[in-house]
Amino acid sequence: MKNAQTPQLPVKPLLVSSVTTLKVVARKLPKKLPVLLLGFIFSTIISLHNPLSAQRTQKSNENVVNIYSYRQEFLIRPLLDAFTKKTGIDTRVVFLKKGMLERLKSEGRNSPADVVLTVDVSRFRDLKEAGVLQKIRSGTVNRNIPTKYRDPEGMWIALTTRARIIYASEERVKDGEILTYEELADPKWRGRICTRSGYHVYNIALITSLIAHHGEQATEKWLTGLKNNLARKPQGNDRAQVKAIKEGLCDISIGNSYYYGKMLFNDKNPEQKAWAKSVKLIFPNQANRGTHMNISGAALTRYAPHKKNAIKFIDYLSSDEAQFIYGEVNFEFPVKSSVNKPSKIKELASNFKEDNLPLQEIMDNYKKAVILLDKVKFDEL
Ligand SMILES: [Fe+2]
């Protein structure tokens, strides 16, 4: 995930608004009101504004679902609005850039969060292992989401998939010149490949898939070959690599599929349209195992104070309508094969072969991938 929004930490803004409220209340109070009464009023106001005590009152009173999200607001806002319109349940979101797991752990049973939204299967594994999730018991979810996109113990579900593909210069790379991940290590690409850090979850997941298919030793060799082919030290995000191709710094990069759509249809930053137009998309390994896929998804927190609403929200996210919106807004692929792919996605990739490696295997090889990255000093150029 990239470009997550600045965290909207509820504590600070709420305290600021408490101070403002206190000042207003203080001006209106009779001058001789006993200090104790003042203290009572103030502490009541503060407790109402405290997210943790607020959460306790919400349990029974408020028709809301609280969400911690690593996904950006522009992406999930259409889903939140559609959900509220449909159910009358309000949504409150804390957009986080990092630290979601630490936050949930430190908040413990006082956490106001009901649902978490994030990307990458390893992040779900970490949340599950830390014991901050609970089983999603929903017939709707079980009907909507294929088994392979659900945690075997029901602790999280995938909502969309994304392919990790090769971006290649339209001008400098011939059609068919590179067709597989394995070829990224071919010496003919010496000094011509750009990538973000090897340690980013997107790249780690790709490496885990190579470990699963070829074993650790072969993957180490591949990683060394890829490192030797880099045009520069790993840096930036997936889109920055495509920009580098446009600028002639390199000819090939590795990136998630939806970034192509995010660049090509980017009216806010129209310069990115030119980046997208400078590249062709290669969905690797079509002649054998298929292209490496990862997921975005949702989970129910262990102490969800609004569990019923949370399940309704997750049910909604698994619906055809929500799956379609995800694709339309972020160019991701719905996990439900019955959902029509949004028109813009169809332009990106019609039918390509996906690597059906179980998500569990990606999670299992995660640590091995990090060890290999350390061993070849991938990010040190
Ligand atoms: Fe991303």
Boltz pocket constraint, residues with backbone or C-beta under 6 A from the ligand:
constraints:
  - pocket:
      binder: B
      contacts: [[A, 1], [A, 2], [A, 256]]
      max_distance: 6.0
